[in-house]
Amino acid sequence: MLIGMDFGGTKKVDGVIVASATQPILKSRRYKTKNMTSNAELLEATCQSLREFGAAPDNCVIGISAAGAIDRDKLCILHSPNTKIPPPIDFAAQLQRKGYRVTLGNDLAMAACGIGKLDGHGNAVVITFSSGMNTGVMVNGHILETETGHTEYPYATDWRWKTPPVCNCPGHPTKKCVESFASGNAAGRMFRAAFLDGQVKPDHVVFQFLIKKMNDEQMDGGPFTADDLLNPNRRDMILDQLASESVYNGYVQKPDEVTERIRSIQERAIAHALKDAVLHYGRQKITLIGGMTHWWDLLFVPAIERAHREGSNILPMPPVVKCPYPDPCLVGAALYAQDKFNVSR
Ligand SMILES: [Zn+2]
């Protein structure tokens, strides 16, 4: 049995995988991790999946993908964004101690592995645009781990608000990383800056979407109203939740100068990321994954057109496509483990 797991700070997906491009996931179990506070809790949830799948150390291999910094040899996640579980996160190592054959890899590297294998080429360039931004690469069956979201963005002057886009990473001193412009969190932070600069009011359509979502999810501290945005003690609870989802839902309903400016800054940053990938990894097809690809026509179609236009003088752009496979990180992790332990399905 081939099992994949994709761990993130908000959710985890465990699944039984077959190496078929049309339907790679046989069955899966998804659960929230955002309220988990201990390794024991996460391990128990993981073992629950294994029991449901009928998996035992002698009948399966497990491939795990995770965002963040990873120690592949010790099977530990050293740092993961958005989790309350204290590091190192060690469920992979614990499974190995129970006798399971386990691999652990960076989520984008695993996605590149999965897409490369399902496409049947052994080559893939995969870029995710989600809360963050990163690239995974597979060349002739070998995977490269990268952190392309944290390269310096040359068009940082596009940012026209008082609050500068500072990245949390320990990278270069200016910290004007491409991720600070191209990612879902960047969309939220630009809108936040526009609000703090007084350019949008609490009754803005973006806040209407966000506050409704927060109340629907019964978030701590709620229910929330637009008036809370005028209360310095409650304001940040709402502003901290801003992300691409509320910004672009608002844009679609009623675009205005502020949301269009955010969209156009992101279009340019995404186009830059695409051209950068071609310059680094050559002219091979680029597959895009991540929650922001939901706004494909609004954001990615114009960004790809822009990249074609601007990139043609140096190196013409290859095709850029939205990932056709479900859960590529999960599937890729399982296929990576299959390779590593040299097992058939
Ligand atoms: Zn950075």
Residues whose N, C-alpha, C, O or C-beta is under 5 A from the ligand:
A	BS01	ZN	G149 H150 C167 C169 G171 C177
